[in-house]
Amino acid sequence: MPCELSYANAFNELNLQRISLTVSEYNPRAIKSYLKAGFVEEGRLRSGEQRAGRRYDLVYMGILRPEWEMNLG
């Protein structure tokens, strides 16, 4: 799985402790995909983005090294 290789590189080769991202709430498929990959919602910036005349929350998500390692098993 390409994402697993990216996570392995980030945590093992770059020695990162966390990977974080921001996604718009209008993209529920992406949010579901990130949750399935082990990310957790860490917070929201309410009405943080405007698109087509409408306001949307920005969802902050992250995964920590121990969480990623636990998901490997």
mmCIF file as Biopython writes it, N, C-alpha, C and O atoms, coordinates in Angstrom:
data_model
#
loop_
_atom_site.group_PDB
_atom_site.id
_atom_site.type_symbol
_atom_site.label_atom_id
_atom_site.label_alt_id
_atom_site.label_comp_id
_atom_site.label_asym_id
_atom_site.label_entity_id
_atom_site.label_seq_id
_atom_site.pdbx_PDB_ins_code
_atom_site.Cartn_x
_atom_site.Cartn_y
_atom_site.Cartn_z
_atom_site.occupancy
_atom_site.B_iso_or_equiv
_atom_site.auth_seq_id
_atom_site.auth_asym_id
_atom_site.pdbx_PDB_model_num
ATOM 1   N N  . MET A ? 1  ? 0.843   -1.187 0.000  1.0 0.0 1  A 1 
ATOM 2   C CA . MET A ? 1  ? 0.000   0.000  0.000  1.0 0.0 1  A 1 
ATOM 3   C C  . MET A ? 1  ? 0.885   1.245  0.000  1.0 0.0 1  A 1 
ATOM 4   O O  . MET A ? 1  ? 1.727   1.386  0.887  1.0 0.0 1  A 1 
ATOM 5   N N  . PRO A ? 2  ? 0.724   2.143  -0.956 1.0 0.0 2  A 1 
ATOM 6   C CA . PRO A ? 2  ? 1.593   3.316  -1.062 1.0 0.0 2  A 1 
ATOM 7   C C  . PRO A ? 2  ? 1.588   4.201  0.182  1.0 0.0 2  A 1 
ATOM 8   O O  . PRO A ? 2  ? 2.636   4.711  0.576  1.0 0.0 2  A 1 
ATOM 9   N N  . CYS A ? 3  ? 0.430   4.390  0.805  1.0 0.0 3  A 1 
ATOM 10  C CA . CYS A ? 3  ? 0.375   5.225  2.001  1.0 0.0 3  A 1 
ATOM 11  C C  . CYS A ? 3  ? 1.200   4.622  3.124  1.0 0.0 3  A 1 
ATOM 12  O O  . CYS A ? 3  ? 1.887   5.345  3.846  1.0 0.0 3  A 1 
ATOM 13  N N  . GLU A ? 4  ? 1.141   3.305  3.278  1.0 0.0 4  A 1 
ATOM 14  C CA . GLU A ? 4  ? 1.921   2.651  4.323  1.0 0.0 4  A 1 
ATOM 15  C C  . GLU A ? 4  ? 3.408   2.896  4.129  1.0 0.0 4  A 1 
ATOM 16  O O  . GLU A ? 4  ? 4.141   3.081  5.101  1.0 0.0 4  A 1 
ATOM 17  N N  . LEU A ? 5  ? 3.858   2.899  2.878  1.0 0.0 5  A 1 
ATOM 18  C CA . LEU A ? 5  ? 5.263   3.189  2.612  1.0 0.0 5  A 1 
ATOM 19  C C  . LEU A ? 5  ? 5.602   4.617  2.997  1.0 0.0 5  A 1 
ATOM 20  O O  . LEU A ? 5  ? 6.682   4.876  3.528  1.0 0.0 5  A 1 
ATOM 21  N N  . SER A ? 6  ? 4.692   5.547  2.735  1.0 0.0 6  A 1 
ATOM 22  C CA . SER A ? 6  ? 4.918   6.944  3.120  1.0 0.0 6  A 1 
ATOM 23  C C  . SER A ? 6  ? 4.978   7.083  4.630  1.0 0.0 6  A 1 
ATOM 24  O O  . SER A ? 6  ? 5.836   7.787  5.161  1.0 0.0 6  A 1 
ATOM 25  N N  . TYR A ? 7  ? 4.060   6.407  5.328  1.0 0.0 7  A 1 
ATOM 26  C CA . TYR A ? 7  ? 4.056   6.478  6.790  1.0 0.0 7  A 1 
ATOM 27  C C  . TYR A ? 7  ? 5.324   5.846  7.347  1.0 0.0 7  A 1 
ATOM 28  O O  . TYR A ? 7  ? 5.932   6.387  8.270  1.0 0.0 7  A 1 
ATOM 29  N N  . ALA A ? 8  ? 5.728   4.704  6.791  1.0 0.0 8  A 1 
ATOM 30  C CA . ALA A ? 8  ? 6.944   4.034  7.252  1.0 0.0 8  A 1 
ATOM 31  C C  . ALA A ? 8  ? 8.146   4.951  7.045  1.0 0.0 8  A 1 
ATOM 32  O O  . ALA A ? 8  ? 9.012   5.049  7.916  1.0 0.0 8  A 1 
ATOM 33  N N  . ASN A ? 9  ? 8.201   5.617  5.907  1.0 0.0 9  A 1 
ATOM 34  C CA . ASN A ? 9  ? 9.302   6.540  5.645  1.0 0.0 9  A 1 
ATOM 35  C C  . ASN A ? 9  ? 9.282   7.707  6.639  1.0 0.0 9  A 1 
ATOM 36  O O  . ASN A ? 9  ? 10.324  8.078  7.179  1.0 0.0 9  A 1 
ATOM 37  N N  . ALA A ? 10 ? 8.119   8.274  6.877  1.0 0.0 10 A 1 
ATOM 38  C CA . ALA A ? 10 ? 8.004   9.411  7.792  1.0 0.0 10 A 1 
ATOM 39  C C  . ALA A ? 10 ? 8.419   9.033  9.210  1.0 0.0 10 A 1 
ATOM 40  O O  . ALA A ? 10 ? 9.159   9.770  9.862  1.0 0.0 10 A 1 
ATOM 41  N N  . PHE A ? 11 ? 7.947   7.897  9.680  1.0 0.0 11 A 1 
ATOM 42  C CA . PHE A ? 11 ? 8.225   7.517  11.064 1.0 0.0 11 A 1 
ATOM 43  C C  . PHE A ? 11 ? 9.586   6.859  11.242 1.0 0.0 11 A 1 
ATOM 44  O O  . PHE A ? 11 ? 10.266  7.126  12.233 1.0 0.0 11 A 1 
ATOM 45  N N  . ASN A ? 12 ? 9.996   6.019  10.324 1.0 0.0 12 A 1 
ATOM 46  C CA . ASN A ? 12 ? 11.246  5.278  10.494 1.0 0.0 12 A 1 
ATOM 47  C C  . ASN A ? 12 ? 12.457  6.018  9.937  1.0 0.0 12 A 1 
ATOM 48  O O  . ASN A ? 12 ? 13.476  6.129  10.620 1.0 0.0 12 A 1 
ATOM 49  N N  . GLU A ? 13 ? 12.364  6.519  8.722  1.0 0.0 13 A 1 
ATOM 50  C CA . GLU A ? 13 ? 13.518  7.165  8.095  1.0 0.0 13 A 1 
ATOM 51  C C  . GLU A ? 13 ? 13.693  8.616  8.546  1.0 0.0 13 A 1 
ATOM 52  O O  . GLU A ? 13 ? 14.811  9.047  8.830  1.0 0.0 13 A 1 
ATOM 53  N N  . LEU A ? 14 ? 12.599  9.364  8.614  1.0 0.0 14 A 1 
ATOM 54  C CA . LEU A ? 14 ? 12.670  10.772 9.013  1.0 0.0 14 A 1 
ATOM 55  C C  . LEU A ? 14 ? 12.549  10.965 10.522 1.0 0.0 14 A 1 
ATOM 56  O O  . LEU A ? 14 ? 12.757  12.064 11.037 1.0 0.0 14 A 1 
ATOM 57  N N  . ASN A ? 15 ? 12.210  9.880  11.227 1.0 0.0 15 A 1 
ATOM 58  C CA . ASN A ? 15 ? 12.085  9.885  12.691 1.0 0.0 15 A 1 
ATOM 59  C C  . ASN A ? 15 ? 11.050  10.911 13.183 1.0 0.0 15 A 1 
ATOM 60  O O  . ASN A ? 15 ? 11.234  11.529 14.232 1.0 0.0 15 A 1 
ATOM 61  N N  . LEU A ? 16 ? 9.968   11.085 12.420 1.0 0.0 16 A 1 
ATOM 62  C CA . LEU A ? 16 ? 8.894   11.982 12.857 1.0 0.0 16 A 1 
ATOM 63  C C  . LEU A ? 16 ? 8.105   11.323 13.980 1.0 0.0 16 A 1 
ATOM 64  O O  . LEU A ? 16 ? 8.046   10.097 14.075 1.0 0.0 16 A 1 
ATOM 65  N N  . GLN A ? 17 ? 7.509   12.136 14.817 1.0 0.0 17 A 1 
ATOM 66  C CA . GLN A ? 17 ? 6.675   11.634 15.901 1.0 0.0 17 A 1 
ATOM 67  C C  . GLN A ? 17 ? 5.189   11.732 15.569 1.0 0.0 17 A 1 
ATOM 68  O O  . GLN A ? 17 ? 4.353   11.092 16.208 1.0 0.0 17 A 1 
ATOM 69  N N  . ARG A ? 18 ? 4.871   12.550 14.550 1.0 0.0 18 A 1 
ATOM 70  C CA . ARG A ? 18 ? 3.470   12.721 14.163 1.0 0.0 18 A 1 
ATOM 71  C C  . ARG A ? 18 ? 3.378   13.147 12.704 1.0 0.0 18 A 1 
ATOM 72  O O  . ARG A ? 18 ? 4.297   13.753 12.152 1.0 0.0 18 A 1 
ATOM 73  N N  . ILE A ? 19 ? 2.249   12.815 12.099 1.0 0.0 19 A 1 
ATOM 74  C CA . ILE A ? 19 ? 1.888   13.307 10.772 1.0 0.0 19 A 1 
ATOM 75  C C  . ILE A ? 19 ? 0.538   13.988 10.961 1.0 0.0 19 A 1 
ATOM 76  O O  . ILE A ? 19 ? -0.372  13.421 11.566 1.0 0.0 19 A 1 
ATOM 77  N N  . SER A ? 20 ? 0.414   15.194 10.447 1.0 0.0 20 A 1 
ATOM 78  C CA . SER A ? 20 ? -0.858  15.900 10.594 1.0 0.0 20 A 1 
ATOM 79  C C  . SER A ? 20 ? -1.310  16.437 9.243  1.0 0.0 20 A 1 
ATOM 80  O O  . SER A ? 20 ? -0.522  16.580 8.308  1.0 0.0 20 A 1 
ATOM 81  N N  . LEU A ? 21 ? -2.610  16.729 9.172  1.0 0.0 21 A 1 
ATOM 82  C CA . LEU A ? 21 ? -3.191  17.254 7.939  1.0 0.0 21 A 1 
ATOM 83  C C  . LEU A ? 21 ? -4.437  18.051 8.271  1.0 0.0 21 A 1 
ATOM 84  O O  . LEU A ? 21 ? -4.979  17.966 9.373  1.0 0.0 21 A 1 
ATOM 85  N N  . THR A ? 22 ? -4.874  18.821 7.302  1.0 0.0 22 A 1 
ATOM 86  C CA . THR A ? 22 ? -6.112  19.586 7.406  1.0 0.0 22 A 1 
ATOM 87  C C  . THR A ? 22 ? -6.969  19.240 6.195  1.0 0.0 22 A 1 
ATOM 88  O O  . THR A ? 22 ? -6.476  19.196 5.068  1.0 0.0 22 A 1 
ATOM 89  N N  . VAL A ? 23 ? -8.251  18.995 6.434  1.0 0.0 23 A 1 
ATOM 90  C CA . VAL A ? 23 ? -9.169  18.655 5.351  1.0 0.0 23 A 1 
ATOM 91  C C  . VAL A ? 23 ? -10.483 19.407 5.588  1.0 0.0 23 A 1 
ATOM 92  O O  . VAL A ? 23 ? -10.892 19.619 6.729  1.0 0.0 23 A 1 
ATOM 93  N N  . SER A ? 24 ? -11.126 19.799 4.511  1.0 0.0 24 A 1 
ATOM 94  C CA . SER A ? 24 ? -12.410 20.496 4.611  1.0 0.0 24 A 1 
ATOM 95  C C  . SER A ? 24 ? -13.539 19.530 4.917  1.0 0.0 24 A 1 
ATOM 96  O O  . SER A ? 24 ? -13.545 18.399 4.431  1.0 0.0 24 A 1 
ATOM 97  N N  . GLU A ? 25 ? -14.486 19.971 5.717  1.0 0.0 25 A 1 
ATOM 98  C CA . GLU A ? 25 ? -15.607 19.102 6.076  1.0 0.0 25 A 1 
ATOM 99  C C  . GLU A ? 25 ? -16.471 18.754 4.868  1.0 0.0 25 A 1 
ATOM 100 O O  . GLU A ? 25 ? -17.234 17.790 4.920  1.0 0.0 25 A 1 
ATOM 101 N N  . TYR A ? 26 ? -16.367 19.518 3.782  1.0 0.0 26 A 1 
ATOM 102 C CA . TYR A ? 26 ? -17.173 19.190 2.596  1.0 0.0 26 A 1 
ATOM 103 C C  . TYR A ? 26 ? -16.611 17.985 1.842  1.0 0.0 26 A 1 
ATOM 104 O O  . TYR A ? 26 ? -17.145 17.600 0.801  1.0 0.0 26 A 1 
ATOM 105 N N  . ASN A ? 27 ? -15.539 17.390 2.360  1.0 0.0 27 A 1 
ATOM 106 C CA . ASN A ? 27 ? -14.934 16.230 1.714  1.0 0.0 27 A 1 
ATOM 107 C C  . ASN A ? 27 ? -15.015 15.012 2.644  1.0 0.0 27 A 1 
ATOM 108 O O  . ASN A ? 27 ? -13.989 14.549 3.143  1.0 0.0 27 A 1 
ATOM 109 N N  . PRO A ? 28 ? -16.218 14.493 2.880  1.0 0.0 28 A 1 
ATOM 110 C CA . PRO A ? 28 ? -16.381 13.391 3.827  1.0 0.0 28 A 1 
ATOM 111 C C  . PRO A ? 28 ? -15.680 12.102 3.391  1.0 0.0 28 A 1 
ATOM 112 O O  . PRO A ? 28 ? -15.283 11.299 4.235  1.0 0.0 28 A 1 
ATOM 113 N N  . ARG A ? 29 ? -15.529 11.900 2.096  1.0 0.0 29 A 1 
ATOM 114 C CA . ARG A ? 29 ? -14.822 10.690 1.634  1.0 0.0 29 A 1 
ATOM 115 C C  . ARG A ? 29 ? -13.359 10.720 2.077  1.0 0.0 29 A 1 
ATOM 116 O O  . ARG A ? 29 ? -12.810 9.698  2.490  1.0 0.0 29 A 1 
ATOM 117 N N  . ALA A ? 30 ? -12.736 11.885 1.990  1.0 0.0 30 A 1 
ATOM 118 C CA . ALA A ? 30 ? -11.344 12.009 2.438  1.0 0.0 30 A 1 
ATOM 119 C C  . ALA A ? 30 ? -11.249 11.790 3.944  1.0 0.0 30 A 1 
ATOM 120 O O  . ALA A ? 30 ? -10.350 11.096 4.418  1.0 0.0 30 A 1 
ATOM 121 N N  . ILE A ? 31 ? -12.170 12.378 4.689  1.0 0.0 31 A 1 
ATOM 122 C CA . ILE A ? 31 ? -12.162 12.213 6.150  1.0 0.0 31 A 1 
ATOM 123 C C  . ILE A ? 31 ? -12.292 10.738 6.501  1.0 0.0 31 A 1 
ATOM 124 O O  . ILE A ? 31 ? -11.561 10.235 7.355  1.0 0.0 31 A 1 
ATOM 125 N N  . LYS A ? 32 ? -13.208 10.050 5.857  1.0 0.0 32 A 1 
ATOM 126 C CA . LYS A ? 32 ? -13.398 8.618  6.113  1.0 0.0 32 A 1 
ATOM 127 C C  . LYS A ? 32 ? -12.129 7.830  5.783  1.0 0.0 32 A 1 
ATOM 128 O O  . LYS A ? 32 ? -11.756 6.913  6.515  1.0 0.0 32 A 1 
ATOM 129 N N  . SER A ? 33 ? -11.481 8.183  4.697  1.0 0.0 33 A 1 
ATOM 130 C CA . SER A ? 33 ? -10.252 7.516  4.285  1.0 0.0 33 A 1 
ATOM 131 C C  . SER A ? 33 ? -9.141  7.732  5.313  1.0 0.0 33 A 1 
ATOM 132 O O  . SER A ? 33 ? -8.421  6.796  5.660  1.0 0.0 33 A 1 
ATOM 133 N N  . TYR A ? 34 ? -9.006  8.957  5.793  1.0 0.0 34 A 1 
ATOM 134 C CA . TYR A ? 34 ? -7.975  9.242  6.803  1.0 0.0 34 A 1 
ATOM 135 C C  . TYR A ? 34 ? -8.266  8.505  8.106  1.0 0.0 34 A 1 
ATOM 136 O O  . TYR A ? 34 ? -7.350  7.986  8.744  1.0 0.0 34 A 1 
ATOM 137 N N  . LEU A ? 35 ? -9.533  8.456  8.499  1.0 0.0 35 A 1 
ATOM 138 C CA . LEU A ? 35 ? -9.883  7.712  9.714  1.0 0.0 35 A 1 
ATOM 139 C C  . LEU A ? 35 ? -9.539  6.236  9.558  1.0 0.0 35 A 1 
ATOM 140 O O  . LEU A ? 35 ? -9.027  5.611  10.486 1.0 0.0 35 A 1 
ATOM 141 N N  . LYS A ? 36 ? -9.819  5.686  8.390  1.0 0.0 36 A 1 
ATOM 142 C CA . LYS A ? 36 ? -9.510  4.280  8.123  1.0 0.0 36 A 1 
ATOM 143 C C  . LYS A ? 36 ? -8.001  4.027  8.166  1.0 0.0 36 A 1 
ATOM 144 O O  . LYS A ? 36 ? -7.561  2.941  8.541  1.0 0.0 36 A 1 
ATOM 145 N N  . ALA A ? 37 ? -7.217  5.027  7.782  1.0 0.0 37 A 1 
ATOM 146 C CA . ALA A ? 37 ? -5.753  4.907  7.793  1.0 0.0 37 A 1 
ATOM 147 C C  . ALA A ? 37 ? -5.165  5.097  9.188  1.0 0.0 37 A 1 
ATOM 148 O O  . ALA A ? 37 ? -3.957  4.955  9.372  1.0 0.0 37 A 1 
ATOM 149 N N  . GLY A ? 38 ? -6.009  5.417  10.178 1.0 0.0 38 A 1 
ATOM 150 C CA . GLY A ? 38 ? -5.527  5.535  11.546 1.0 0.0 38 A 1 
ATOM 151 C C  . GLY A ? 38 ? -5.457  6.944  12.084 1.0 0.0 38 A 1 
ATOM 152 O O  . GLY A ? 38 ? -5.135  7.140  13.256 1.0 0.0 38 A 1 
ATOM 153 N N  . PHE A ? 39 ? -5.750  7.935  11.253 1.0 0.0 39 A 1 
ATOM 154 C CA . PHE A ? 39 ? -5.750  9.315  11.735 1.0 0.0 39 A 1 
ATOM 155 C C  . PHE A ? 39 ? -6.935  9.535  12.676 1.0 0.0 39 A 1 
ATOM 156 O O  . PHE A ? 39 ? -7.960  8.861  12.567 1.0 0.0 39 A 1 
ATOM 157 N N  . VAL A ? 40 ? -6.785  10.479 13.594 1.0 0.0 40 A 1 
ATOM 158 C CA . VAL A ? 40 ? -7.882  10.850 14.478 1.0 0.0 40 A 1 
ATOM 159 C C  . VAL A ? 40 ? -8.140  12.348 14.317 1.0 0.0 40 A 1 
ATOM 160 O O  . VAL A ? 40 ? -7.231  13.119 14.009 1.0 0.0 40 A 1 
ATOM 161 N N  . GLU A ? 41 ? -9.391  12.741 14.529 1.0 0.0 41 A 1 
ATOM 162 C CA . GLU A ? 41 ? -9.719  14.162 14.481 1.0 0.0 41 A 1 
ATOM 163 C C  . GLU A ? 41 ? -9.181  14.814 15.741 1.0 0.0 41 A 1 
ATOM 164 O O  . GLU A ? 41 ? -9.487  14.384 16.853 1.0 0.0 41 A 1 
ATOM 165 N N  . GLU A ? 42 ? -8.377  15.854 15.561 1.0 0.0 42 A 1 
ATOM 166 C CA . GLU A ? 42 ? -7.763  16.538 16.695 1.0 0.0 42 A 1 
ATOM 167 C C  . GLU A ? 42 ? -8.414  17.885 16.982 1.0 0.0 42 A 1 
ATOM 168 O O  . GLU A ? 42 ? -8.219  18.454 18.056 1.0 0.0 42 A 1 
ATOM 169 N N  . GLY A ? 43 ? -9.176  18.388 16.037 1.0 0.0 43 A 1 
ATOM 170 C CA . GLY A ? 43 ? -9.832  19.673 16.259 1.0 0.0 43 A 1 
ATOM 171 C C  . GLY A ? 43 ? -10.467 20.186 14.984 1.0 0.0 43 A 1 
ATOM 172 O O  . GLY A ? 43 ? -10.355 19.589 13.914 1.0 0.0 43 A 1 
ATOM 173 N N  . ARG A ? 44 ? -11.141 21.320 15.139 1.0 0.0 44 A 1 
ATOM 174 C CA . ARG A ? 44 ? -11.823 21.955 14.008 1.0 0.0 44 A 1 
ATOM 175 C C  . ARG A ? 44 ? -11.650 23.457 14.098 1.0 0.0 44 A 1 
ATOM 176 O O  . ARG A ? 44 ? -11.634 24.035 15.185 1.0 0.0 44 A 1 
ATOM 177 N N  . LEU A ? 45 ? -11.523 24.073 12.949 1.0 0.0 45 A 1 
ATOM 178 C CA . LEU A ? 45 ? -11.599 25.515 12.837 1.0 0.0 45 A 1 
ATOM 179 C C  . LEU A ? 45 ? -12.957 25.792 12.215 1.0 0.0 45 A 1 
ATOM 180 O O  . LEU A ? 45 ? -13.149 25.655 11.007 1.0 0.0 45 A 1 
ATOM 181 N N  . ARG A ? 46 ? -13.889 26.182 13.064 1.0 0.0 46 A 1 
ATOM 182 C CA . ARG A ? 46 ? -15.264 26.354 12.597 1.0 0.0 46 A 1 
ATOM 183 C C  . ARG A ? 46 ? -15.356 27.497 11.595 1.0 0.0 46 A 1 
ATOM 184 O O  . ARG A ? 46 ? -14.798 28.574 11.801 1.0 0.0 46 A 1 
ATOM 185 N N  . SER A ? 47 ? -16.073 27.238 10.506 1.0 0.0 47 A 1 
ATOM 186 C CA . SER A ? 47 ? -16.248 28.205 9.409  1.0 0.0 47 A 1 
ATOM 187 C C  . SER A ? 47 ? -14.901 28.722 8.915  1.0 0.0 47 A 1 
ATOM 188 O O  . SER A ? 47 ? -14.768 29.903 8.594  1.0 0.0 47 A 1 
ATOM 189 N N  . GLY A ? 48 ? -13.923 27.861 8.855  1.0 0.0 48 A 1 
ATOM 190 C CA . GLY A ? 48 ? -12.567 28.265 8.496  1.0 0.0 48 A 1 
ATOM 191 C C  . GLY A ? 48 ? -12.301 28.391 7.015  1.0 0.0 48 A 1 
ATOM 192 O O  . GLY A ? 48 ? -11.230 28.843 6.609  1.0 0.0 48 A 1 
ATOM 193 N N  . GLU A ? 49 ? -13.257 27.998 6.208  1.0 0.0 49 A 1 
ATOM 194 C CA . GLU A ? 49 ? -13.043 28.051 4.762  1.0 0.0 49 A 1 
ATOM 195 C C  . GLU A ? 49 ? -14.339 28.433 4.067  1.0 0.0 49 A 1 
ATOM 196 O O  . GLU A ? 49 ? -15.424 28.004 4.461  1.0 0.0 49 A 1 
ATOM 197 N N  . GLN A ? 50 ? -14.206 29.248 3.024  1.0 0.0 50 A 1 
ATOM 198 C CA . GLN A ? 50 ? -15.369 29.598 2.221  1.0 0.0 50 A 1 
ATOM 199 C C  . GLN A ? 50 ? -15.196 28.997 0.836  1.0 0.0 50 A 1 
ATOM 200 O O  . GLN A ? 50 ? -14.133 29.095 0.224  1.0 0.0 50 A 1 
ATOM 201 N N  . ARG A ? 51 ? -16.269 28.371 0.357  1.0 0.0 51 A 1 
ATOM 202 C CA . ARG A ? 51 ? -16.244 27.753 -0.965 1.0 0.0 51 A 1 
ATOM 203 C C  . ARG A ? 51 ? -17.627 27.904 -1.573 1.0 0.0 51 A 1 
ATOM 204 O O  . ARG A ? 51 ? -18.629 27.514 -0.973 1.0 0.0 51 A 1 
ATOM 205 N N  . ALA A ? 52 ? -17.672 28.458 -2.736 1.0 0.0 52 A 1 
ATOM 206 C CA . ALA A ? 52 ? -18.931 28.669 -3.466 1.0 0.0 52 A 1 
ATOM 207 C C  . ALA A ? 52 ? -19.971 29.392 -2.611 1.0 0.0 52 A 1 
ATOM 208 O O  . ALA A ? 52 ? -21.149 29.035 -2.611 1.0 0.0 52 A 1 
ATOM 209 N N  . GLY A ? 53 ? -19.520 30.407 -1.890 1.0 0.0 53 A 1 
ATOM 210 C CA . GLY A ? 53 ? -20.428 31.223 -1.102 1.0 0.0 53 A 1 
ATOM 211 C C  . GLY A ? 53 ? -20.898 30.591 0.202  1.0 0.0 53 A 1 
ATOM 212 O O  . GLY A ? 53 ? -21.783 31.135 0.862  1.0 0.0 53 A 1 
ATOM 213 N N  . ARG A ? 54 ? -20.333 29.470 0.579  1.0 0.0 54 A 1 
ATOM 214 C CA . ARG A ? 54 ? -20.723 28.770 1.805  1.0 0.0 54 A 1 
ATOM 215 C C  . ARG A ? 54 ? -19.519 28.594 2.711  1.0 0.0 54 A 1 
ATOM 216 O O  . ARG A ? 54 ? -18.395 28.470 2.226  1.0 0.0 54 A 1 
ATOM 217 N N  . ARG A ? 55 ? -19.734 28.581 4.017  1.0 0.0 55 A 1 
ATOM 218 C CA . ARG A ? 55 ? -18.654 28.398 4.988  1.0 0.0 55 A 1 
ATOM 219 C C  . ARG A ? 55 ? -18.591 26.937 5.419  1.0 0.0 55 A 1 
ATOM 220 O O  . ARG A ? 55 ? -19.622 26.291 5.606  1.0 0.0 55 A 1 
ATOM 221 N N  . TYR A ? 56 ? -17.378 26.426 5.575  1.0 0.0 56 A 1 
ATOM 222 C CA . TYR A ? 56 ? -17.148 25.040 5.995  1.0 0.0 56 A 1 
ATOM 223 C C  . TYR A ? 56 ? -16.098 25.007 7.099  1.0 0.0 56 A 1 
ATOM 224 O O  . TYR A ? 56 ? -15.212 25.859 7.164  1.0 0.0 56 A 1 
ATOM 225 N N  . ASP A ? 57 ? -16.217 24.009 7.959  1.0 0.0 57 A 1 
ATOM 226 C CA . ASP A ? 57 ? -15.191 23.778 8.971  1.0 0.0 57 A 1 
ATOM 227 C C  . ASP A ? 57 ? -13.957 23.168 8.329  1.0 0.0 57 A 1 
ATOM 228 O O  . ASP A ? 57 ? -14.052 22.440 7.341  1.0 0.0 57 A 1 
ATOM 229 N N  . LEU A ? 58 ? -12.801 23.472 8.900  1.0 0.0 58 A 1 
ATOM 230 C CA . LEU A ? 58 ? -11.567 22.781 8.552  1.0 0.0 58 A 1 
ATOM 231 C C  . LEU A ? 58 ? -11.303 21.766 9.660  1.0 0.0 58 A 1 
ATOM 232 O O  . LEU A ? 58 ? -11.324 22.114 10.840 1.0 0.0 58 A 1 
ATOM 233 N N  . VAL A ? 59 ? -11.060 20.540 9.293  1.0 0.0 59 A 1 
ATOM 234 C CA . VAL A ? 59 ? -10.861 19.451 10.247 1.0 0.0 59 A 1 
ATOM 235 C C  . VAL A ? 59 ? -9.363  19.160 10.334 1.0 0.0 59 A 1 
ATOM 236 O O  . VAL A ? 59 ? -8.715  18.866 9.329  1.0 0.0 59 A 1 
ATOM 237 N N  . TYR A ? 60 ? -8.826  19.248 11.552 1.0 0.0 60 A 1 
ATOM 238 C CA . TYR A ? 60 ? -7.427  18.926 11.793 1.0 0.0 60 A 1 
ATOM 239 C C  . TYR A ? 60 ? -7.342  17.473 12.228 1.0 0.0 60 A 1 
ATOM 240 O O  . TYR A ? 60 ? -8.045  17.045 13.143 1.0 0.0 60 A 1 
ATOM 241 N N  . MET A ? 61 ? -6.478  16.720 11.565 1.0 0.0 61 A 1 
ATOM 242 C CA . MET A ? 61 ? -6.333  15.295 11.858 1.0 0.0 61 A 1 
ATOM 243 C C  . MET A ? 61 ? -4.856  14.969 12.027 1.0 0.0 61 A 1 
ATOM 244 O O  . MET A ? 61 ? -3.990  15.657 11.486 1.0 0.0 61 A 1 
ATOM 245 N N  . GLY A ? 62 ? -4.581  13.913 12.781 1.0 0.0 62 A 1 
ATOM 246 C CA . GLY A ? 62 ? -3.195  13.515 12.965 1.0 0.0 62 A 1 
ATOM 247 C C  . GLY A ? 62 ? -3.081  12.057 13.371 1.0 0.0 62 A 1 
ATOM 248 O O  . GLY A ? 62 ? -4.047  11.425 13.800 1.0 0.0 62 A 1 
ATOM 249 N N  . ILE A ? 63 ? -1.868  11.548 13.220 1.0 0.0 63 A 1 
ATOM 250 C CA . ILE A ? 63 ? -1.551  10.206 13.681 1.0 0.0 63 A 1 
ATOM 251 C C  . ILE A ? 63 ? -0.169  10.272 14.330 1.0 0.0 63 A 1 
ATOM 252 O O  . ILE A ? 63 ? 0.754   10.883 13.791 1.0 0.0 63 A 1 
ATOM 253 N N  . LEU A ? 64 ? -0.042  9.640  15.484 1.0 0.0 64 A 1 
ATOM 254 C CA . LEU A ? 64 ? 1.218   9.604  16.213 1.0 0.0 64 A 1 
ATOM 255 C C  . LEU A ? 64 ? 1.945   8.296  15.924 1.0 0.0 64 A 1 
ATOM 256 O O  . LEU A ? 64 ? 1.328   7.298  15.552 1.0 0.0 64 A 1 
ATOM 257 N N  . ARG A ? 65 ? 3.243   8.315  16.098 1.0 0.0 65 A 1 
ATOM 258 C CA . ARG A ? 65 ? 4.042   7.119  15.847 1.0 0.0 65 A 1 
ATOM 259 C C  . ARG A ? 65 ? 3.496   5.901  16.597 1.0 0.0 65 A 1 
ATOM 260 O O  . ARG A ? 65 ? 3.330   4.851  15.977 1.0 0.0 65 A 1 
ATOM 261 N N  . PRO A ? 66 ? 3.207   5.990  17.916 1.0 0.0 66 A 1 
ATOM 262 C CA . PRO A ? 66 ? 2.698   4.795  18.613 1.0 0.0 66 A 1 
ATOM 263 C C  . PRO A ? 66 ? 1.364   4.293  18.050 1.0 0.0 66 A 1 
ATOM 264 O O  . PRO A ? 66 ? 1.116   3.087  18.033 1.0 0.0 66 A 1 
ATOM 265 N N  . GLU A ? 67 ? 0.511   5.202  17.594 1.0 0.0 67 A 1 
ATOM 266 C CA . GLU A ? 67 ? -0.766  4.787  17.005 1.0 0.0 67 A 1 
ATOM 267 C C  . GLU A ? 67 ? -0.519  4.041  15.696 1.0 0.0 67 A 1 
ATOM 268 O O  . GLU A ? 67 ? -1.157  3.023  15.425 1.0 0.0 67 A 1 
ATOM 269 N N  . TRP A ? 68 ? 0.402   4.546  14.892 1.0 0.0 68 A 1 
ATOM 270 C CA . TRP A ? 68 ? 0.742   3.897  13.631 1.0 0.0 68 A 1 
ATOM 271 C C  . TRP A ? 68 ? 1.350   2.516  13.884 1.0 0.0 68 A 1 
ATOM 272 O O  . TRP A ? 68 ? 1.005   1.551  13.203 1.0 0.0 68 A 1 
ATOM 273 N N  . GLU A ? 69 ? 2.252   2.423  14.863 1.0 0.0 69 A 1 
ATOM 274 C CA . GLU A ? 69 ? 2.877   1.148  15.191 1.0 0.0 69 A 1 
ATOM 275 C C  . GLU A ? 69 ? 1.842   0.147  15.679 1.0 0.0 69 A 1 
ATOM 276 O O  . GLU A ? 69 ? 1.933   -1.038 15.358 1.0 0.0 69 A 1 
ATOM 277 N N  . MET A ? 70 ? 0.863   0.602  16.447 1.0 0.0 70 A 1 
ATOM 278 C CA . MET A ? 70 ? -0.196  -0.288 16.954 1.0 0.0 70 A 1 
ATOM 279 C C  . MET A ? 70 ? -1.040  -0.814 15.797 1.0 0.0 70 A 1 
ATOM 280 O O  . MET A ? 70 ? -1.485  -1.962 15.838 1.0 0.0 70 A 1 
ATOM 281 N N  . ASN A ? 71 ? -1.269  -0.007 14.775 1.0 0.0 71 A 1 
ATOM 282 C CA . ASN A ? 71 ? -2.077  -0.414 13.634 1.0 0.0 71 A 1 
ATOM 283 C C  . ASN A ? 71 ? -1.344  -1.392 12.709 1.0 0.0 71 A 1 
ATOM 284 O O  . ASN A ? 71 ? -1.969  -2.032 11.864 1.0 0.0 71 A 1 
ATOM 285 N N  . LEU A ? 72 ? -0.028  -1.508 12.865 1.0 0.0 72 A 1 
ATOM 286 C CA . LEU A ? 72 ? 0.737   -2.418 12.015 1.0 0.0 72 A 1 
ATOM 287 C C  . LEU A ? 72 ? 0.414   -3.869 12.312 1.0 0.0 72 A 1 
ATOM 288 O O  . LEU A ? 72 ? 0.427   -4.712 11.415 1.0 0.0 72 A 1 
ATOM 289 N N  . GLY A ? 73 ? 0.127   -4.158 13.565 1.0 0.0 73 A 1 
ATOM 290 C CA . GLY A ? 73 ? -0.110  -5.543 13.996 1.0 0.0 73 A 1 
ATOM 291 C C  . GLY A ? 73 ? -1.421  -6.049 13.603 1.0 0.0 73 A 1 
ATOM 292 O O  . GLY A ? 73 ? -1.754  -7.196 13.899 1.0 0.0 73 A 1 
#
